[in-house]
C-alpha cells in the first residue's frame, strides 16, 4: 500500500486501511452472512480504488482526488535567515482576505523541480561566463538535494533549451561547456518558455533561477505578459543580477526593479551582485531558502472558478516575514503530476 502525506503532520505514513480492515470485518461478520460480507468488502475495495483513480482537479496537490491549493512558503527572521522547524499551528493562510483552514502541511524538505535560465548575451563573454558555469554546477550538484531534478535553458536574443529534466552532472557540464555568448538579452521570453517545462515536472515544488548581467533588450513579451503567466503557476522565481559598476549604456544595465517585480510576486527574490565572482555566495543563499521551505495546503472555498485570488501567509505572533506567491488563478488541472 503506497504511503501518503498525513493531513496532521505532513509526514509520510502508511495507508490506514490495513489497521482498520480487521475491525470492519469483525463488525460485519456478526450481522451479515459470509456472501454478503464478501460483496460488501469487494464494494468497499472498489470504491477505495476508484477514489484513488479519480482525476485530480488542481495540479498543486498533496493528495490526489482532493482539490487542494498548495502554497510554498519561506519564513525569514529579522536577520534575513530562514526559520525552520515551525509547526502547522504557527501559520495563518488568507485567500482574498478570508482565513482558510490549513489541512495539509509539511516542514520536511519536499523535492523540487528547478529550471536554471542562464544569460549568454555578448556581455557575458569571458570571465563572467566561466564564473557562471562554475556557480551553476556547484548550485545544482552540491547545494541542492539528490532527490531534486532540473533543466537548463540559456538565453540571449531568444531562449535555448539545453537539457530536459535531468540529474546527470555530465549532461549539465556538456551543455555549459558548449555555450558561446552573443546577442541581446531576452529574459521575459525565457521565463515564458520555461513555464510549460516546469509544468511537466515530477516534483511537488517548482522554482526558476535566472542569472543575468543585463536588462531585457530583446524579448517579444513584456513584463505585463509575464506577471499573469506566473499567477497561473506555482513557481518561485529567483534572480541573480550582475550589476557591474563598470560603465555601460543605461538601457543595457540590470533593471533590479523589473526583476524584483517578477520574483517578489512569485514568492522568490532578487540578489544583486557586483561581479560574477559573487555568484557562488548568492546561489548559496538561494539554495539555503529552497532547502528550508514549508508547503501548506487548503481546500479553496470557490474551487476552480478561473478567477485570480490573492494569497497571504503569516506566522502567528511573530515578527518573522513570510514569502509566498501573492495569488493564483484557480484553473483546473489538465494532467496528473506524479507525487514526489
C-alpha positions as CSV (number, residue, x, y, z in Angstrom):
1,X,0.0,0.0,0.0
2,X,1.6,3.3,-1.0
3,X,2.5,6.0,1.6
4,X,0.8,9.3,1.7
5,X,1.2,12.7,3.5
6,X,-0.6,12.8,6.8
7,X,-3.0,15.8,7.0
8,X,-2.0,16.3,10.6
9,X,1.8,16.3,10.4
10,X,2.7,16.2,6.8
11,X,4.9,13.1,7.4
12,X,4.6,10.1,5.1
13,X,2.6,7.4,6.8
14,X,1.2,4.0,5.7
15,X,-2.3,3.9,4.5
16,X,-4.7,3.2,7.4
17,X,-6.6,0.5,5.5
18,X,-4.5,-2.3,7.0
19,X,-5.2,-1.2,10.6
20,X,-8.9,-0.7,10.3
21,X,-9.8,-3.7,8.0
22,X,-9.9,-6.3,10.7
23,X,-12.2,-4.2,12.9
24,X,-14.6,-3.7,10.0
25,X,-14.6,-7.4,9.2
26,X,-15.4,-8.4,12.8
27,X,-18.3,-5.9,13.0
28,X,-19.8,-7.0,9.7
29,X,-19.3,-10.7,10.4
30,X,-21.6,-10.6,13.4
31,X,-24.5,-9.2,11.4
32,X,-24.0,-10.3,7.8
33,X,-23.8,-13.8,6.3
34,X,-20.5,-14.6,4.5
35,X,-21.7,-14.0,0.9
36,X,-22.9,-10.5,1.9
37,X,-19.7,-9.9,3.7
38,X,-17.7,-10.8,0.6
39,X,-19.8,-8.5,-1.5
40,X,-19.5,-5.6,0.9
41,X,-15.7,-5.9,1.2
42,X,-15.4,-6.0,-2.6
43,X,-17.6,-3.0,-2.9
44,X,-15.6,-1.0,-0.3
45,X,-12.3,-2.0,-2.0
46,X,-13.6,-1.0,-5.4
47,X,-14.8,2.3,-4.0
48,X,-11.4,3.0,-2.5
49,X,-9.6,2.2,-5.7
50,X,-12.0,4.4,-7.6
51,X,-11.3,7.3,-5.2
52,X,-7.6,6.9,-5.8
53,X,-8.0,6.9,-9.5
54,X,-10.2,10.0,-9.8
55,X,-8.6,12.7,-11.9
56,X,-7.1,15.5,-9.9
57,X,-8.8,18.9,-10.1
58,X,-5.8,21.0,-9.2
59,X,-2.1,20.4,-10.0
60,X,-0.9,21.9,-6.7
61,X,-1.7,18.8,-4.7
62,X,-0.7,16.9,-1.7
63,X,-3.3,14.1,-2.2
64,X,-5.0,13.1,-5.4
65,X,-8.7,13.2,-5.7
66,X,-9.0,16.3,-3.4
67,X,-8.9,19.8,-4.7
68,X,-6.1,21.5,-2.8
69,X,-4.4,24.8,-3.3
70,X,-0.8,24.3,-2.3
71,X,1.5,27.2,-1.1
72,X,5.2,27.0,-0.8
73,X,6.4,29.5,1.9
74,X,9.7,30.8,3.1
75,X,9.9,32.2,6.6
76,X,12.7,34.7,7.3
77,X,13.8,36.2,10.6
78,X,14.9,39.8,11.3
79,X,18.5,39.0,10.2
80,X,17.3,37.6,6.9
81,X,17.9,33.9,7.7
82,X,15.4,31.1,7.0
83,X,13.4,29.9,10.0
84,X,12.9,26.2,10.2
85,X,11.0,23.7,12.4
86,X,7.7,25.6,12.7
87,X,4.5,23.5,13.0
88,X,1.3,23.9,11.2
89,X,-0.3,25.8,14.1
90,X,2.2,28.6,13.5
91,X,0.8,29.6,10.1
92,X,-2.2,31.5,9.0
93,X,-3.4,31.5,5.4
94,X,-5.7,34.0,3.9
95,X,-7.4,33.8,0.5
96,X,-8.9,37.1,-0.6
97,X,-8.6,38.3,2.9
98,X,-10.5,35.4,4.4
99,X,-8.7,33.0,6.7
100,X,-8.5,29.4,5.5
101,X,-8.1,26.1,7.4
102,X,-4.7,24.6,6.6
103,X,-5.5,20.9,6.1
104,X,-2.2,19.8,4.6
105,X,1.3,20.7,5.9
106,X,4.9,19.6,5.9
107,X,8.0,21.2,7.4
108,X,10.2,18.5,5.9
109,X,12.1,19.1,2.7
110,X,10.0,18.4,-0.3
111,X,11.8,17.6,-3.6
112,X,11.9,20.5,-6.1
113,X,11.8,20.8,-9.9
114,X,14.1,23.7,-10.9
115,X,14.8,25.5,-14.2
116,X,18.1,27.4,-14.5
117,X,17.9,30.2,-17.0
118,X,21.4,31.5,-17.9
119,X,22.1,34.7,-19.7
120,X,24.5,34.1,-22.7
121,X,24.3,37.5,-24.2
122,X,27.6,39.1,-25.5
123,X,28.2,40.9,-22.3
124,X,28.7,37.5,-20.5
125,X,31.8,36.8,-22.5
126,X,35.0,35.7,-20.8
127,X,35.3,35.5,-17.0
128,X,31.6,36.1,-16.4
129,X,30.7,33.0,-18.4
130,X,33.4,31.0,-16.6
131,X,32.1,32.1,-13.2
132,X,28.5,31.4,-14.2
133,X,29.4,27.9,-15.4
134,X,31.1,27.1,-12.1
135,X,28.3,28.7,-10.0
136,X,25.5,26.7,-11.8
137,X,27.5,23.4,-11.4
138,X,28.0,23.9,-7.7
139,X,24.4,25.1,-7.1
140,X,22.9,22.0,-8.7
141,X,25.2,19.3,-7.6
142,X,26.5,20.5,-4.2
143,X,23.8,22.8,-2.7
144,X,20.6,21.0,-3.8
145,X,19.3,17.6,-2.8
146,X,19.9,14.4,-4.8
147,X,16.1,14.0,-4.9
148,X,15.7,17.2,-6.9
149,X,15.6,17.5,-10.7
150,X,16.3,20.3,-13.1
151,X,16.6,21.5,-16.6
152,X,19.0,24.1,-18.1
153,X,18.0,26.9,-20.5
154,X,20.3,29.6,-22.0
155,X,19.1,32.8,-23.4
156,X,20.4,35.7,-25.5
157,X,18.1,37.3,-28.0
158,X,16.0,34.1,-27.7
159,X,15.7,31.1,-25.4
160,X,17.6,27.9,-26.0
161,X,16.6,24.8,-24.0
162,X,19.8,22.9,-23.4
163,X,18.7,19.9,-21.4
164,X,15.4,18.2,-20.5
165,X,14.7,17.2,-16.9
166,X,17.9,15.5,-15.6
167,X,20.0,14.7,-12.6
168,X,23.1,13.9,-14.6
169,X,26.1,16.2,-14.0
170,X,27.6,15.1,-17.3
171,X,24.6,16.4,-19.2
172,X,24.8,19.8,-17.5
173,X,28.6,20.2,-17.9
174,X,28.4,19.3,-21.5
175,X,25.7,21.8,-22.1
176,X,27.5,24.6,-20.2
177,X,30.8,23.9,-22.0
178,X,29.2,24.5,-25.4
179,X,27.9,28.0,-24.6
180,X,29.3,30.9,-26.6
181,X,28.0,34.3,-25.5
182,X,26.5,36.5,-28.2
183,X,23.5,38.7,-29.0
184,X,21.0,40.5,-26.8
185,X,19.0,39.6,-23.6
186,X,15.5,38.1,-23.7
187,X,14.7,37.5,-20.0
188,X,10.9,37.7,-20.3
189,X,10.7,35.4,-23.3
190,X,12.8,32.8,-21.5
191,X,10.6,32.8,-18.4
192,X,7.5,32.2,-20.6
193,X,9.4,29.5,-22.4
194,X,10.4,27.8,-19.2
195,X,6.9,27.7,-17.5
196,X,5.4,24.9,-19.7
197,X,8.5,22.8,-19.0
198,X,8.1,23.4,-15.3
199,X,4.5,22.2,-15.5
200,X,5.8,18.8,-16.7
201,X,8.0,18.2,-13.7
202,X,7.6,15.2,-11.4
203,X,8.4,17.0,-8.2
204,X,6.0,18.9,-5.9
205,X,7.7,22.2,-5.6
206,X,8.8,24.4,-8.5
207,X,11.3,27.1,-9.0
208,X,13.2,29.1,-11.7
209,X,16.6,30.7,-11.2
210,X,17.5,33.5,-13.6
211,X,21.2,34.5,-13.9
212,X,21.7,37.7,-15.9
213,X,24.0,40.7,-16.2
214,X,21.7,43.0,-18.2
215,X,18.3,44.5,-18.8
216,X,15.9,42.8,-21.1
217,X,16.7,44.2,-24.6
218,X,15.3,41.6,-27.0
219,X,12.1,39.9,-25.7
220,X,8.9,39.9,-27.7
221,X,7.0,39.5,-24.5
222,X,6.6,42.3,-21.9
223,X,6.7,42.4,-18.1
224,X,2.9,42.8,-18.3
225,X,2.6,39.4,-20.0
226,X,5.0,37.6,-17.6
227,X,3.0,38.5,-14.5
228,X,-0.3,36.8,-15.3
229,X,1.6,33.8,-16.6
230,X,3.3,33.4,-13.2
231,X,-0.1,33.8,-11.5
232,X,-1.2,30.7,-13.2
233,X,1.8,28.8,-12.0
234,X,3.0,27.8,-8.5
235,X,6.6,28.5,-9.4
236,X,9.0,30.5,-7.2
237,X,11.3,32.8,-9.3
238,X,14.7,33.8,-8.1
239,X,17.1,36.0,-9.9
240,X,20.8,36.7,-9.5
241,X,21.6,40.0,-11.3
242,X,25.2,41.0,-12.0
243,X,25.1,44.8,-11.8
244,X,28.7,45.7,-12.6
245,X,29.9,49.2,-11.6
246,X,31.7,49.4,-15.0
247,X,30.4,52.0,-17.4
248,X,27.8,50.7,-19.8
249,X,24.8,52.1,-21.7
250,X,21.9,52.8,-19.3
251,X,19.4,50.7,-21.3
252,X,21.6,47.6,-21.0
253,X,22.2,47.7,-17.2
254,X,20.4,45.3,-15.0
255,X,16.9,46.5,-14.1
256,X,16.6,45.5,-10.4
257,X,13.0,46.9,-10.1
258,X,11.7,44.8,-13.0
259,X,13.4,41.6,-11.7
260,X,12.0,42.2,-8.2
261,X,8.6,42.7,-9.6
262,X,8.8,39.3,-11.2
263,X,10.4,37.5,-8.3
264,X,8.6,39.2,-5.5
265,X,5.1,38.3,-6.7
266,X,6.0,34.7,-7.2
267,X,7.4,34.4,-3.6
268,X,11.1,34.4,-4.6
269,X,13.5,37.3,-4.6
270,X,16.4,39.0,-6.5
271,X,20.0,39.0,-5.4
272,X,22.1,41.9,-6.8
273,X,25.9,41.2,-7.0
274,X,28.6,43.5,-8.2
275,X,30.7,40.9,-10.1
276,X,30.4,37.4,-11.4
277,X,32.8,36.2,-8.6
278,X,30.0,36.8,-6.1
279,X,27.6,34.4,-7.9
280,X,28.6,31.5,-5.6
281,X,27.6,33.3,-2.5
282,X,24.3,34.5,-3.9
283,X,23.5,31.0,-5.2
284,X,24.3,29.5,-1.7
285,X,21.8,31.9,-0.1
286,X,19.1,31.0,-2.6
287,X,19.8,27.2,-2.1
288,X,19.5,27.7,1.7
289,X,16.0,29.1,1.2
290,X,15.0,26.3,-1.2
291,X,16.2,23.8,1.4
292,X,14.2,25.4,4.2
293,X,10.7,25.9,2.8
294,X,7.3,24.9,4.1
295,X,4.4,23.5,2.0
296,X,0.9,24.2,3.1
297,X,-2.4,23.2,1.5
298,X,-6.1,24.1,1.9
299,X,-9.3,23.5,0.1
300,X,-10.2,26.7,-1.8
301,X,-13.7,28.0,-1.0
302,X,-14.6,28.7,-4.6
303,X,-13.0,25.8,-6.4
304,X,-11.6,26.1,-9.9
305,X,-13.5,29.2,-10.9
306,X,-10.9,30.6,-13.3
307,X,-10.5,33.8,-11.3
308,X,-7.5,35.4,-9.6
309,X,-7.4,35.1,-5.8
310,X,-5.0,36.9,-3.6
311,X,-3.0,34.9,-1.0
312,X,-1.3,36.0,2.2
313,X,0.6,33.8,4.7
314,X,1.7,34.9,8.1
315,X,3.3,33.4,11.2
316,X,1.1,33.9,14.2
317,X,2.5,36.1,17.0
318,X,5.9,36.7,15.3
319,X,7.9,39.3,13.5
320,X,9.2,36.7,11.1
321,X,8.4,37.5,7.4
322,X,6.8,35.0,5.1
323,X,7.4,35.0,1.4
324,X,4.9,33.1,-0.7
325,X,3.2,33.8,-4.0
326,X,0.9,36.8,-3.9
327,X,-2.0,35.0,-5.5
328,X,-3.1,32.4,-8.1
329,X,-5.6,31.8,-10.9
330,X,-7.9,28.9,-9.9
331,X,-7.8,26.8,-13.0
332,X,-8.5,23.1,-13.2
333,X,-5.5,20.8,-13.8
334,X,-5.0,19.4,-17.3
335,X,-2.9,16.5,-16.1
336,X,-2.0,14.5,-13.0
337,X,1.5,15.0,-11.8
338,X,3.4,12.2,-10.1
339,X,3.9,12.7,-6.4
340,X,7.5,13.0,-5.4
